[in-house]
């Protein structure tokens, strides 16, 4: 049941926008070099009990509140784009929504099918609150993430629930209106708040731990498995 608490999922082969790619290239050349260590004090918000599957919007709420924007996880849960595709299983094939189109299934209850949402809908929602100043770093190297942290900006990310690479046996394939998606229930979203030579630090909305730490090599491997999804602001 522990893995069900992290009721989101993984897919490979999604593309990030050319605008995001352009930002990534620009930031990599214009940001100052990363410091040896950083630890930010971002607000900690628990996704429970209201949002069993709301790790993504809760992590976004932490990012926006750190920036000084007054918004709650429940507001963001209501406003995030939804994918209305119902869950179906026919001839051993699962048909459901696409997380890079909108939140898939129920965010509020494990009694209904549901999973999560990926960076594009989250970026679009963040951009509304940030007046066009949201920055989609999806596809960047972790060195770029460190550079932004060195500028005192926390980073919204998608990672695995174990903060490590997820073995192939945990994957499954869905059919969606936007195409095929490879998914796993071992997915989670957190707000990255710092790093040093050994660890990555983050606010975990499900464990409800501020500046929780994981081995950097392991954390980065899990993050890369999800397509290096990351959002901050300019």
C-alpha positions in Angstrom: 0.0 0.0 0.0 2.9 2.3 0.5 3.5 2.7 -3.2 -0.1 3.5 -3.7 0.3 6.6 -1.6 2.6 7.9 -4.4 -0.2 7.5 -6.9 1.3 9.2 -9.9 3.3 7.7 -12.8 6.1 7.7 -15.3 6.3 7.9 -19.1 9.1 8.1 -21.6 9.3 9.8 -24.9 7.3 12.9 -24.1 8.6 16.1 -25.7 9.1 19.4 -24.0 8.4 22.6 -25.8 10.9 24.4 -28.0 10.4 27.4 -25.7 11.5 25.4 -22.7 14.5 24.1 -24.7 15.4 27.6 -25.6 15.3 28.7 -21.9 17.4 25.7 -21.0 20.1 26.6 -23.5 20.1 30.3 -22.4 20.2 29.6 -18.7 23.1 27.2 -19.0 25.3 29.9 -20.5 24.2 32.9 -18.5 23.8 31.7 -14.9 26.6 32.0 -12.4 28.5 28.8 -11.5 26.8 26.6 -8.9 28.0 27.0 -5.3 29.4 24.0 -3.4 26.3 23.8 -1.3 22.9 25.4 -1.0 20.0 25.0 1.4 16.9 27.1 1.0 14.1 27.5 3.6 11.0 27.0 1.5 7.6 26.5 3.2 6.6 22.9 3.9 3.1 21.9 2.9 1.5 18.5 3.5 -0.6 17.1 0.7 -2.5 14.9 3.2 -5.2 14.4 4.1 -7.1 16.4 1.4 -4.9 15.4 -1.6 -3.8 11.8 -1.5 -2.6 12.1 -5.1 -1.8 15.8 -5.0 2.0 15.8 -4.7 2.5 17.9 -7.9 0.2 20.8 -7.0 1.3 20.7 -3.3 5.0 21.0 -4.4 3.9 23.9 -6.8 2.2 25.6 -3.9 5.5 25.5 -1.9 7.3 27.0 -4.8 4.8 29.8 -5.3 4.6 30.6 -1.6 8.4 30.8 -1.4 8.2 33.4 -4.2 5.7 35.3 -2.0 2.5 34.4 -3.9 -0.4 33.6 -1.7 -2.0 30.5 -3.1 -3.0 27.2 -1.5 -2.7 23.6 -2.6 -6.5 23.4 -2.8 -6.7 26.3 -5.2 -4.1 24.8 -7.4 -5.8 21.4 -7.3 -9.0 23.0 -8.5 -7.2 24.9 -11.3 -4.8 22.4 -12.7 -5.8 21.2 -16.2 -7.6 17.8 -16.0 -7.6 15.0 -18.5 -11.2 13.7 -18.5 -10.4 10.4 -20.1 -12.0 7.6 -18.0 -10.1 4.5 -16.9 -10.9 1.4 -18.9 -9.4 -2.0 -19.2 -10.2 -4.0 -22.3 -8.6 -7.2 -23.4 -5.8 -6.7 -20.9 -5.1 -3.2 -22.3 -5.4 -0.1 -20.1 -7.0 3.1 -21.6 -6.6 6.2 -19.5 -5.5 9.9 -19.7 -2.1 11.4 -20.5 -0.3 13.2 -17.6 1.4 15.7 -19.9 -2.0 16.8 -21.1 -3.7 17.1 -17.7 -4.2 15.6 -14.3 -5.3 12.0 -14.8 -8.1 10.6 -12.7 -9.0 11.6 -9.1 -6.6 13.7 -7.0 -8.9 13.5 -3.9 -9.7 9.8 -3.3 -8.1 6.4 -3.6 -11.6 5.0 -4.1 -11.5 6.3 -7.7 -8.9 5.6 -10.4 -6.2 8.3 -10.5 -2.5 9.0 -11.0 -1.0 12.5 -11.5 0.2 15.2 -13.8 3.5 16.1 -15.5 5.4 19.3 -16.2 3.4 20.9 -19.0 0.1 21.5 -17.2 2.1 22.5 -14.0 4.2 24.9 -15.9 1.1 26.5 -17.5 -0.5 26.9 -14.1 2.6 28.3 -12.5 3.0 30.8 -15.4 -0.4 32.3 -14.6 0.6 33.0 -11.0 4.1 34.1 -12.0 2.8 36.6 -14.7 4.7 34.8 -17.4 7.9 34.4 -15.4 7.7 30.6 -14.9 10.7 28.7 -16.3 10.4 25.2 -17.6 13.8 23.6 -17.2 12.6 20.1 -18.4 15.4 18.4 -20.2 18.2 20.3 -18.5 21.2 18.7 -16.8 21.2 18.7 -13.0 24.1 21.2 -13.1 21.6 23.8 -14.5 19.3 22.9 -11.5 22.1 23.6 -9.1 22.8 26.9 -10.8 19.2 28.0 -10.2 19.4 26.8 -6.6 22.5 28.9 -6.2 20.4 31.9 -7.2 18.1 31.1 -4.2 15.3 29.6 -6.4 13.8 26.2 -5.4 12.9 23.7 -8.1 9.7 21.7 -8.7 10.5 18.3 -10.0 9.1 14.8 -10.7 11.1 11.9 -9.3 10.4 8.3 -8.3 8.8 7.5 -4.9 12.1 5.8 -3.9 14.3 8.6 -5.2 16.2 6.1 -7.3 15.8 4.4 -10.7 12.7 2.2 -11.0 13.2 -1.3 -12.4 11.5 -2.3 -15.6 9.2 -4.8 -13.9 7.3 -1.9 -12.3 6.3 -0.4 -15.7 3.2 -0.8 -17.7 1.8 0.6 -20.9 -1.3 2.6 -21.3 -3.2 3.8 -24.4 -4.3 7.5 -24.2 -5.9 10.0 -26.7 -2.4 11.5 -27.0 -0.6 8.3 -27.6 1.1 5.4 -25.8 2.4 6.1 -22.2 4.7 3.9 -20.2 3.8 4.3 -16.5 4.7 3.2 -13.0 2.9 3.9 -9.7 6.3 4.7 -8.2 6.3 8.4 -9.0 6.4 11.5 -6.8 6.8 15.2 -7.0 8.9 17.2 -4.5 10.4 20.7 -4.2 14.2 20.7 -4.4 15.7 23.1 -1.8 19.4 22.4 -1.9 22.4 20.2 -2.4 25.9 19.5 -1.2 28.7 17.2 -2.4 26.8 14.1 -1.2 23.0 14.8 -0.9 20.1 16.5 -2.6 17.7 18.2 -0.2 13.9 18.6 -0.8 10.6 19.3 0.8 8.5 16.2 0.6 4.7 16.9 0.7 3.8 13.3 1.4 6.4 12.3 4.1 5.8 15.9 5.3 9.6 16.4 5.9 11.3 19.7 5.4 14.7 19.6 3.7 14.6 15.8 3.5 17.8 14.4 1.9 18.7 11.6 -0.5 22.0 10.6 -2.0 22.6 12.8 -5.0 23.5 10.0 -7.4 20.3 8.1 -6.6 18.0 11.2 -6.6 19.4 12.3 -10.0 19.0 8.8 -11.5 15.3 8.8 -10.5 14.8 12.3 -11.8 16.4 11.5 -15.1 14.2 8.4 -15.5 11.3 10.8 -15.7 12.7 12.9 -18.4 14.4 15.5 -16.2 11.1 17.4 -15.5 11.8 20.6 -13.6 10.2 24.0 -13.1 11.2 27.3 -11.4 11.0 31.0 -12.2 13.1 33.7 -13.9 
